[in-house]
């Protein structure tokens, strides 16, 4: 799968469980960041998760899909329907701090 990072995160439940996320551009990323999910055999990976395809296209390895699932599930445990922007913010936070982002709770009475 390739497209925008926001679309990839929104489709996380349909991504191949053995896939790996690659992006183009520097961190922090946004919902429009070009993103690819590649299924790559372990023996084809370089030291930092790079592949021939990622090197040829200037892509950076971010996480395996399993980690993306954990990030999305954690966000969904805090907010019933996290926005794409919240998912991207959660991904950026996890990438930078190796920890889950605590999303602000929305007061149901105010909605």
Backbone bond lengths (Angstrom), bond angles and torsions (degrees), N, CA, C in turn:
res aa  C-N    CA-C-N  psi(-1)  N-CA   C-N-CA  omega(-1)  CA-C   N-CA-C  phi
1 X - - - 1.457 - - 1.517 108.66 -
2 X 1.303 115.26 139.92 1.459 120.50 173.02 1.519 108.15 -138.56
3 X 1.296 115.32 155.06 1.455 120.53 -179.23 1.509 109.41 161.48
4 X 1.305 115.88 -144.90 1.461 122.04 178.74 1.524 108.93 -94.35
5 X 1.315 116.07 148.51 1.461 121.08 -178.13 1.527 111.55 -55.82
6 X 1.314 117.29 -40.71 1.459 120.05 178.87 1.518 112.58 -59.84
7 X 1.323 116.08 -40.02 1.463 120.39 178.51 1.527 111.66 -68.20
8 X 1.320 116.00 -38.83 1.472 120.48 178.55 1.530 109.55 -62.71
9 X 1.331 117.38 -46.19 1.467 119.98 -179.96 1.523 111.73 -65.55
10 X 1.319 117.15 -37.45 1.465 120.45 179.01 1.531 111.61 -66.45
11 X 1.333 116.87 -25.23 1.470 121.87 -178.06 1.530 112.06 -103.44
12 X 1.317 117.64 18.74 1.464 121.33 -171.51 1.530 113.08 -56.14
13 X 1.332 118.14 -33.11 1.466 120.10 -177.62 1.527 113.06 -73.24
14 X 1.325 116.44 -13.97 1.465 118.86 178.57 1.536 112.31 -105.12
15 X 1.317 117.21 3.69 1.466 120.45 179.84 1.520 110.80 -78.67
16 X 1.326 117.49 152.29 1.470 119.98 177.38 1.525 110.42 -65.52
17 X 1.311 117.21 128.72 1.461 122.13 -174.89 1.530 112.20 -60.36
18 X 1.328 116.99 -25.40 1.458 120.69 178.26 1.518 113.65 -92.41
19 X 1.334 116.93 7.49 1.456 120.85 -178.39 1.521 112.77 -76.79
20 X 1.315 114.36 167.18 1.467 122.30 178.56 1.523 108.12 -133.41
21 X 1.332 115.85 139.10 1.461 121.70 -179.38 1.525 110.54 -89.21
22 X 1.335 114.82 130.71 1.461 122.86 173.63 1.523 107.76 -125.93
23 X 1.336 116.70 144.43 1.462 121.23 178.88 1.521 110.06 -131.77
24 X 1.305 113.92 162.65 1.462 120.88 175.75 1.523 106.59 -111.84
25 X 1.310 116.17 125.39 1.461 119.98 178.99 1.512 112.16 114.41
26 X 1.318 114.02 165.41 1.465 121.56 -176.03 1.529 111.55 -84.68
27 X 1.301 115.17 152.26 1.470 123.30 174.48 1.520 107.73 -73.21
28 X 1.319 119.83 142.96 1.462 128.72 2.99 1.531 111.36 -80.39
29 X 1.320 115.05 148.91 1.446 121.71 -178.59 1.524 110.12 -96.43
30 X 1.334 115.63 167.33 1.463 120.14 176.27 1.526 108.93 -131.14
31 X 1.290 116.15 178.71 1.470 120.62 -174.74 1.524 112.84 -63.79
32 X 1.331 117.79 -19.66 1.463 122.39 -179.49 1.528 113.41 -93.06
33 X 1.324 117.81 -4.61 1.462 121.63 -178.65 1.525 110.24 -59.45
34 X 1.337 117.94 129.16 1.472 119.88 176.43 1.535 110.67 -60.89
35 X 1.328 116.20 132.99 1.465 120.84 -175.39 1.523 111.00 -139.80
36 X 1.316 115.35 149.64 1.464 123.12 178.20 1.512 108.43 -134.06
37 X 1.312 117.34 142.12 1.455 122.74 168.80 1.518 105.36 -113.31
38 X 1.327 114.95 116.78 1.460 121.32 -177.02 1.513 109.91 -114.78
39 X 1.313 116.04 139.33 1.462 121.30 171.49 1.520 106.64 -96.73
40 X 1.321 115.48 114.88 1.457 121.45 -173.60 1.522 109.31 -130.23
41 X 1.310 115.93 136.22 1.468 120.75 175.90 1.535 109.15 -70.51
42 X 1.323 116.10 144.53 1.469 121.43 -178.54 1.526 112.75 -51.69
43 X 1.325 116.33 -41.55 1.464 119.67 -176.80 1.527 112.84 -69.37
44 X 1.331 117.56 -12.43 1.463 121.35 178.60 1.527 112.74 -91.96
45 X 1.333 116.91 -4.59 1.462 121.10 -176.81 1.521 111.74 -87.73
46 X 1.329 115.19 140.54 1.453 121.28 173.55 1.523 110.06 -84.80
47 X 1.328 116.26 -171.28 1.463 121.77 -176.36 1.519 114.06 -57.64
48 X 1.310 118.05 -42.83 1.465 121.41 -177.04 1.525 112.28 -106.29
49 X 1.325 116.03 29.99 1.447 120.78 178.40 1.516 114.29 81.36
50 X 1.336 116.71 5.72 1.458 118.10 -178.29 1.522 111.01 -74.70
51 X 1.316 114.33 154.36 1.455 122.67 176.80 1.526 107.27 -126.30
52 X 1.307 116.73 172.42 1.468 119.20 175.15 1.523 110.03 -59.25
53 X 1.341 116.53 -43.64 1.463 120.69 179.82 1.524 111.02 -61.30
54 X 1.323 117.50 -46.57 1.468 119.99 -178.03 1.529 111.14 -65.16
55 X 1.330 117.76 -38.29 1.467 120.42 177.89 1.526 110.78 -65.92
56 X 1.315 117.04 -43.13 1.463 121.16 -178.91 1.529 112.43 -64.49
57 X 1.331 116.80 -29.83 1.464 121.07 -175.36 1.531 113.74 -107.40
58 X 1.325 117.33 7.06 1.462 120.91 177.43 1.513 113.89 65.95
59 X 1.342 116.84 38.65 1.461 121.55 -177.80 1.521 111.13 -97.87
60 X 1.319 115.49 148.94 1.453 121.99 177.59 1.521 109.16 -108.06
61 X 1.327 115.94 132.57 1.465 120.67 175.23 1.518 108.62 -73.65
62 X 1.329 116.03 134.46 1.466 120.90 -179.37 1.528 110.34 -109.81
63 X 1.350 117.20 -70.73 1.460 122.03 -176.02 1.521 110.41 -151.55
64 X 1.332 116.06 161.39 1.465 118.25 167.46 1.533 109.34 -73.61
65 X 1.316 116.70 158.06 1.464 121.96 179.75 1.531 111.04 -57.91
66 X 1.312 117.53 -33.41 1.475 120.78 178.37 1.528 110.56 -56.03
67 X 1.326 117.32 -41.40 1.470 120.51 178.10 1.527 110.94 -68.31
68 X 1.329 116.88 -38.89 1.467 119.41 176.81 1.520 110.94 -59.62
69 X 1.334 115.79 -42.27 1.469 120.20 177.32 1.522 111.23 -58.88
70 X 1.314 117.30 -43.65 1.467 120.65 179.69 1.528 111.21 -62.99
71 X 1.323 116.63 -40.72 1.469 120.90 179.11 1.520 110.45 -63.03
72 X 1.327 116.80 -45.39 1.466 120.89 -179.09 1.528 110.92 -67.79
73 X 1.315 117.57 -44.48 1.470 120.78 179.27 1.521 110.47 -60.59
74 X 1.322 117.76 -42.66 1.468 120.59 179.04 1.530 110.44 -62.06
75 X 1.330 116.92 -42.61 1.468 120.26 177.74 1.525 110.60 -62.23
76 X 1.343 116.61 -41.37 1.463 120.53 -179.77 1.528 112.58 -68.54
77 X 1.308 117.76 -24.22 1.468 120.15 176.46 1.524 111.09 -72.95
78 X 1.322 116.42 -22.84 1.461 120.67 -179.35 1.525 112.68 -94.03
79 X 1.340 115.24 -38.10 1.460 122.17 -177.19 1.521 106.38 -130.15
80 X 1.309 117.56 128.04 1.466 118.95 -173.37 1.527 112.91 -58.55
81 X 1.302 118.21 -38.81 1.464 121.45 178.68 1.527 108.96 -135.53
82 X 1.326 117.46 82.81 1.467 118.76 -179.65 1.527 110.92 -64.13
83 X 1.310 115.58 144.27 1.455 120.59 177.75 1.536 109.12 -74.96
84 X 1.310 115.37 164.10 1.462 120.06 176.45 1.526 109.09 -60.33
85 X 1.319 117.38 -39.87 1.470 119.70 178.77 1.526 111.28 -62.36
86 X 1.329 117.71 -38.48 1.464 120.39 176.59 1.526 111.12 -65.31
87 X 1.325 117.14 -37.60 1.468 120.40 178.25 1.520 110.99 -66.75
88 X 1.325 116.96 -41.55 1.470 120.35 178.04 1.524 109.69 -65.57
89 X 1.330 117.00 -42.52 1.465 121.09 177.32 1.530 110.32 -60.61
90 X 1.322 117.19 -40.82 1.469 121.56 178.33 1.525 111.20 -64.87
91 X 1.328 117.06 -40.86 1.461 121.12 177.21 1.527 111.02 -63.07
92 X 1.320 116.91 -46.72 1.470 120.94 178.91 1.525 111.52 -59.79
93 X 1.317 116.01 -42.49 1.463 120.66 179.98 1.525 110.68 -64.09
94 X 1.328 116.05 -46.40 1.466 120.52 -179.95 1.525 110.59 -61.63
95 X 1.326 116.81 -41.12 1.457 121.28 179.56 1.530 111.04 -62.35
96 X 1.327 116.32 -42.74 1.471 121.07 -176.22 1.524 112.99 -77.47
97 X 1.328 117.84 -40.32 1.469 121.23 -171.29 1.531 114.72 -111.36
98 X 1.329 117.96 -5.91 1.463 121.57 -175.78 1.527 110.39 53.79
99 X 1.330 114.56 43.62 1.464 121.98 -179.60 1.525 108.09 -152.93
100 X 1.321 115.74 157.83 1.460 120.39 179.52 1.520 110.74 -81.54
101 X 1.316 115.95 142.93 1.454 122.82 177.64 1.521 109.78 -81.31
102 X 1.319 115.72 133.17 1.461 120.83 173.82 1.527 107.20 -86.44
103 X 1.313 116.16 110.09 1.459 120.89 179.68 1.525 109.65 -78.93
104 X 1.333 116.82 143.46 1.462 119.10 178.58 1.521 111.07 -65.20
105 X 1.299 115.33 137.15 1.463 120.88 177.49 1.530 108.73 -76.97
106 X 1.310 115.59 140.18 1.463 121.42 177.17 1.513 107.48 -97.83
107 X 1.316 116.59 128.78 1.464 121.00 178.18 1.529 108.56 -70.07
108 X 1.331 115.81 111.90 1.466 121.33 -177.62 1.528 112.13 -56.67
109 X 1.339 117.48 -31.57 1.468 120.85 -177.90 1.521 111.55 -67.51
110 X 1.321 117.77 -25.25 1.451 121.14 -177.92 1.517 112.10 -82.12
111 X 1.317 118.17 -15.16 1.475 121.12 -177.52 1.489 112.16 -85.92
